[in-house]
Amino acid sequence: MITYENLRKYAYCNDHLIKGAIKGLCVEFNGLNATQMLNEDPFLAVKCAEKGILFLNPYLNPWNWMNDRAIATTDRIISVLAEHYGIEDM
């Protein structure tokens, strides 16, 4: 079960960089060879944070790229963030 407390096992999110209100969401999907978890803040994540935009990079198995399970996992990750930050339309 994905919760905010274990979210980092399922996705990278720049929420720790955002100061102030969240104004939007940017989701980046990796290609078929992406199997690593991000240990540093990507340049785009930093730039998004400066504008109050959540940057999300879901960790999806490279062979389930945008199949039903990948879509459901991404939807759940977004729902967890929306619930945590009290955002109704995300």
C-alpha positions in Angstrom: 0.0 0.0 0.0 1.4 3.4 -1.0 1.3 6.0 1.7 3.0 9.4 2.1 5.4 7.8 4.6 6.6 5.2 2.1 6.1 7.3 -1.1 9.9 7.5 -1.7 9.9 3.8 -2.5 7.5 4.4 -5.3 8.5 7.8 -6.7 10.7 10.8 -6.5 8.9 14.0 -5.5 10.4 17.4 -5.0 7.9 18.4 -2.3 10.8 18.8 0.2 12.0 21.7 -2.0 8.8 23.7 -2.2 8.4 26.7 0.0 4.8 28.0 0.1 1.7 26.8 -1.7 1.6 24.1 -4.3 0.5 25.5 -7.6 0.7 22.6 -10.0 2.0 19.2 -10.8 4.5 17.9 -13.4 4.8 14.1 -13.9 7.8 12.8 -15.7 7.7 9.3 -17.1 10.9 7.5 -17.9 11.5 5.4 -20.9 12.0 1.6 -21.1 15.5 1.5 -19.6 14.9 3.6 -16.5 15.3 1.3 -13.5 17.1 3.5 -11.0 15.7 5.5 -8.0 16.8 9.2 -8.0 19.2 10.1 -5.2 19.6 13.7 -6.1 17.2 16.4 -7.1 17.0 16.7 -10.9 17.5 20.1 -12.4 13.8 20.2 -13.6 12.6 19.3 -10.1 14.5 22.2 -8.6 13.1 24.6 -11.3 9.6 23.4 -10.7 9.9 23.8 -7.0 10.9 27.4 -7.5 7.5 28.0 -9.1 5.6 25.9 -6.5 5.1 22.9 -8.8 5.3 19.4 -7.6 7.6 17.3 -9.8 6.9 13.6 -9.7 8.9 10.8 -11.2 7.1 7.5 -10.6 9.3 4.4 -10.4 7.6 2.0 -12.8 9.1 -1.3 -13.9 10.5 -0.6 -17.4 8.4 -3.4 -18.8 5.1 -2.2 -17.6 5.4 1.3 -19.1 1.9 2.8 -19.1 0.0 -0.5 -18.8 -3.0 -0.7 -16.4 -0.8 -1.3 -13.4 1.5 1.6 -14.1 -1.5 3.9 -14.6 -3.1 2.7 -11.3 0.2 3.1 -9.5 0.7 6.7 -10.8 -2.9 7.6 -9.9 -2.4 6.3 -6.4 0.9 8.3 -6.0 -0.9 11.4 -7.1 -3.8 10.7 -4.8 -1.4 10.3 -1.8 0.2 13.6 -2.5 -3.2 15.3 -3.0 -4.5 13.8 0.3 -1.3 14.8 2.2 -1.4 18.4 1.0 -5.2 18.8 1.0 -5.5 19.5 -2.7 -8.8 18.5 -4.1 -8.2 18.8 -7.9 -4.8 17.2 -8.8 
